[in-house]
Amino acid sequence: MLHTSSNYLRPAVKAIALGLSALWLVACGGAGSSAGSAGLSCAAGAAFTGEAMHAPLPAANFPQPTTGAPSAAALPAELGALLDARISALLAQTGAPAIAAAVDVPGLGRWASTQGLARVLPERPAQAATPFFWASVTKSLTAVLVLQLVEEGKLKLDDRLARWYPQMPQAELITIEQLLTHTSGLATNWEGSTSLNTLTRAEQLEAAVRAPQVFCPGTKVSYSNTGYWLLSLIVEAVGGEPFDEALRRRIAEPLGLRQLSSLSPQQQPPDGFAAPHLGRVPSSDPGLGERLGAGSVFATPADMLSFWQTVLGGRLLSPATVQRQWAKLYRLRDPASPELRWWVGQGVMLAEWTDLQGSNRPWLFHAGGDAVHGANAVLSYDPVVGAYVAVAVNSNVPSGAVATALLDIVAGWRAAH
């Protein structure tokens, strides 16, 4: 059984977790825009020329479909106490202002904890209901909204971007599915994306049009915030309501997720939110609401956990649609960490890594981070441990490290019992 010593991030676990955390910056476009190619000559239906896609995931990697809401039963008190102690130690060890986390082990129970300060100066403690910023984890919610419209017959995965935005580069070739899977060739960010609060939506669109295409649609993969920003505009156009209202009506309200919301343009973060920090210094980004479906969601880990359980359980989307989200998984590479093994599907991510026992560990997840302002988060299902985990940190302390440490505790406790 694992014990509660202060050395929680053992070297091997730390290396794994920090390796995973390298993609947080890419997942939010923190590394800057991808290099573009001018004057591309593209054709419809061009073959994919990137790395081989991931093999179909075994059925055992997915949780069992569910028909009802996630259980509200608490984890055994002993395990909950170990998880509480782990968060306390990580808070002291990393210097993060606050860490919020939730774990659910189907059939065993759920645990959640929020510790630390939502804001260092002036000092404001974080509470259980304190909403944290989830950055690019928003994209998983955006994908659900898009795929719900597909299921309702209002959209098709092979609809072209030109239907709404013909002025975009290669718009007559880019499909909804390519926007979902980051294979559209659109740059990850556009000029001025670091100061969205100073741009009108029309100006943002003009800047996106000027950004060079990275590759011909469908031929490679490159993470694109621009693609998901456009998807949120398409959700608005097809659904006839603002993106934040669509998210509230289609996801938050049906699931009873009271602390989950998306900012509307020009809207300030919710009251009492966990402010991003650079080290221990609070920072702010007035343009968060302008990111729309690329990264504008605030929520508690408990609410995000319920969302992920419901999606993977086949309740917000049909089981067949969920399977298609993972049917085509495209390899993404971070030049700074070429050893990372991770892939993207339709609004989802897969990571594979080797744990301390030498076993291959897959994560069905999405990550998000804002290195410029100081926040990151992860939402995952680990089929080896058989547990869901959601972690948000209001600084650049890697949420992947925290999530790994918590799952380590759960795995050790289950092995001992």
N, C-alpha and C positions, 0 to 999 in steps of 0.2 A: 504494500500500500504506500502511496506517495505521502510524505510528511510535509509539514508546513515550515520548512526552513526558509531563510531569507533569500537563498540563491535560486529564485524561481526560474529565471531565464538561463538555464544551463547552456553551455556553449553550443551544443548541437541544436537544441530547440531554438536558441537565439538566431543561429545562422539560417535555419529554415524560415523562421518567422520574418526576419529582416529581408530574406530573399523574396518572400511573397510580398512584403511591403514595397518592394521596388516597383511593382506594377501599380501601386496606388497613384503615383504621380502620373504615369501614362494614362491610367483610367480616368483621370480628370484633366488630361491635357497639360499637366503641370510642366512637362518638358518642352512645351512650345509647339508650334505648328510643324507638320511634316514638310519635308522638302518637296516642292511641286515640280511638275514637268510641263513646260509650255508647249503649245502646239501639238497636243496629242491627236492622233487620227485613230478613232475608235469605231468599232462595229458592234452591232447588237449580237448578243449571244457569244461573245468572245470567251474562249476557254480559260479556266482558272489555271494560272501558272505558278502560284505560290507553293509553299511546302504542302506535303500530303496532309489531308485532313485527318482528324482523329477517327479511329475506328468507332463503330456504334457502341454506346455505353451498355454494359450488362444491366439487365433488369434489376439485379441486386443493388445497383448503385442508387436507385430511386427509392424514396420512402413509399410505403403502402398508400394507395388512394384513400382519402377520407371523405366522409359524408357530413360530418358535423364540425362545430367549432373546436379549435384546439383545447385540450384539457386545461383547467385552471388549477389542478392539484399541484401542491408544492413538492419539490424534490425532498428526499429524506433530510432531516435536520442536520445530520452529520455532514452530508455532502454539501448542503447549503452553507454550513459554517466554513468548510474548507474553501469554497469558492469566494465567500466574503473575505476570508483572510488573504486569499491570493490577490484580489483586487486591491486591498489595503496595502499589501507589500509592493505591488507593481506601481501603485500611486506614489509611494515613497521612493521607490527605486528609480523611476523614470523622471520624476519631477513634473509629470503631467498635471495641469490644473484639475481636471476631472476625468474620470473614466466611468462610462455607463455600459452595462453588459446584461445580456439575458441568455440563458441556456434552457433548452427544452429537450428532454429525453423521452420520446414517446413511450408510454406505458409506465414511466417512472415518475415524471413530474416536471415542473418548471421552476426556475429560479431567476431573479433579477436583482441587480444592485446598481445604485448610482452613488458614487463617492467623490468628494473633492469640491472644487469651486467652479460654479458656472461662470464666474468672472472674478479675476484676482483683484483688480482695482477698478472701482470700489469693490470690496469683498462681498460676494454673494454666493452662498452655498448652493450646490446642485441638489435637487430633490428627485424623488422617484418619477414625478411627472414632468421634469425638465426636458424640453425638446432639444435634441442635438442636430447638427447639420450632417446630412448623409451624402452630399456631393454626388458623385456619379452613380451611386447605388440607385439614384433616381431613375436611371435608364431602365432598370428592371420593371419599374412601375409604368414608365412610358411604353415599354414593349407590351405590357398587359393591356393597356388602353388601345393600342394599335391592333393587337390580335383579337380583342373583343369586337372591334369594328369589322375585322375580317370575318369572324364567326357570324356576325349579324348581316353579312352580305353587303356592307356599305363600303368596303375596301377589298382589294385583292392584292396578294403578295406580289403579283407581277404588274400591278399598276405602275405607271411611269411618273417620275417626279415632275415632268413637263405638264402634267394635268393641272398642277397648282403653281409651279414656279418654273416656267419655260426659260427664264433668263439664266438659270443656274447652268454652269458648265456641264455638258453631256446630259442635260436633264431628260432628253428624249430616250436615253439609254438606261438611266438609273432607276432601279425598281425599289418598291417598298422593302422587299426582302433584303436587298443589298444595303439599304440604310440601316436595317435592323442588325445586320451581321458585320457591319464595318467594311464591306467590300465595295462601297460606292466609288471610292477613289477621291472623295472629298477630303480636304485637309482637316486635321483635327481641330484647329481653331482658325479664326479669320482675323484679319487686321483689326485692331481695336478691341479684341475679345477680353483683354485684361481691364478694360474700363467701359463695360457695357452700360453702366449707369449714365454715361454721357451720350449714348447713341439712341436715337429713335429706332423703332423696329424696321422702318424703311431703310435707315442708314445701316443697320446691322445686315440686312439682306443685300444691300449694295456692296458692303465689305466682303460678304461671303461670296458674291458673284466674282469679285476681283481676285479672290484667293486661287492660286493655281491648282489644277487637278493633279493628284499624286500619281494616279495610274488610270488606265481605262476601266470602266465599271465591270466588276465581276472577275477581274483577272488576278487581283491580289487582295491582301487585307491590310488595313491600317486604321487604328482607332480614331474615330471621328466624333468630336463633340458637335461639329456643325451638322452632321447627319441626324443626330438625335434632336437638335434644336429644330431642324426642319420637320422631323416627325411630329414634334409637339404642335407645330403650326398646322400640320395636316390633320391632326386630331381635332384641333379647333375648327378647321374648315369643314370637315366631314361631320363632326358631331354637333356643330352649331353652338358651342359654348366654350368659354375660356378654358385653358388647360387645367388651371387649378380647380375650377368647378367640376370638370370631368373627373379629375382624380378624387375629389371629395365624394361625388355622387356615385361613381362606379366602384371605388375601392374602399375609401375610409368609412363612409356611412354604412354600407352593407356589412362590413366586418366589425363595426363598432369600435374603430380605431380613433379615439378621441384626440390623441396627441399627434396624429399624422396629418400633415398638410403640405401643400406646395405654395410657395409665394407667388403672388401675381406680380406683374411688372410694377416697379416703384414701391411695392409693399415692403415694409420693414419686417425683420424676423419676429416670431411670436413672443409675447411677453414672457420674461424669465428664461429665455433661451440660453443655452451654453455658448457663450461667445468664443469664437476662434481666438487662439493665442499663438504668438511667436515666442517660444520659450514660456515665460510667465507674463508677457506683455499682451494685453488684449488688442485685437485688431478688428477691422470692420471692412465690409465690402457692400456698399449700397446697391450694387448691381446684381445681387444674388437672384432676385426675382426675374431678371432678364434672361437667365440661363434656361428657364422653362424646363423642358423634358430632358435636358442634358445634365441638370444638377441644381434643383431648387427645393428639395424636400427637407423638412424638419420633422422629427419624430422621436419617440423614445425607443430604445432597443426592444422592449416588450411588444410594441405595436409593429415594428419591422419584422420581428420574429413571427408574429401571427400572420403577417402578409406572406412571408416566404413559405410557411407551412401550408397556407391555403393555396398558394400557387402550385407548389410541388405536389400537393394533395389532390389537384385536379378539380378545385371548386370555383376559382375565379375564371379559369379557362377549362375547356374540356380536356380530358386526359390525352386525347389524340393531339390537340394543339400543343400541350406541354411537351409531348414526345418530339414533336417537330421542332420545338425550340432548341433541342439538343441533337437533332438529327445530323446537322452539318456544323461541325466544330472546326474553326479555322485557327491555325497556329499564329499566335502573336509573339513577337520577339522584342525584348528591350535591349538595345545595343549595349547598355551598361551592364546587363546581367544576362548574357546569352544562354546560361545554363538553365534559366527558368523554363518550366514546362507549363504553359497555359494557353487556353484556347477561348474563342468567343463564338457564341451562337446567336440566337434571336433574343437579344436582351439578357443573355446569361453568360456566365464564365465558368470554365472548368480549369482547375489547377491540379497538377499531380506533383508529388514530392515524396521523398523517402524519409520515414520517421526514424526514431532512435533504435527501433528494433529491425530496421532494414526493410520494412514493409512499404509497398507503394500506397500512398494515401491520396485519394481524389477528394477534391472539394467541389461541390456544386454551389456556386456563389456569385456574388458581385461585390466589387470593391469601389471605394471612392476616396478621393483626397483633394485637399486644397493646400499645397505646399506654400503658396504665396501668402495666404492669410492664416494658416495653421489649423487644420482640422482633417481628420480622416476616419473612415468607418469601413466595416465589412459585415456582410450578411451571408451565412453559409450553412450548408448541410454536409456533414461528414458521415458517409455511410459506413466507415470502419468503426467509428465510435458509436454510430447510431444516434447522433445528436445534432440539433440545430444550435447555432450560436450567432449572436448579433453583438457587435461592439462598436461604440462610438467614442472618440477621444477629441477633446477640444484643443488639440495641439498637434504637432507633427510626430508625436510618439506613435509608432506603428501599431495600428489596431490589429494587424495580423499577428503580431507577437503576443498581444493580450489574448486573442482568440485561441491561439495555439496552446498557451499556458492553461487556459480554462478547460479545453478539451483534454489536455494531459491529466488534469485533476480528475475529470469524469471517467476517463479510461482507467486510471489507476484505482479509483474507488470501486468501479464495477468489477474489475479483475479480482479485488479483494473480497467481494461480497457475492 
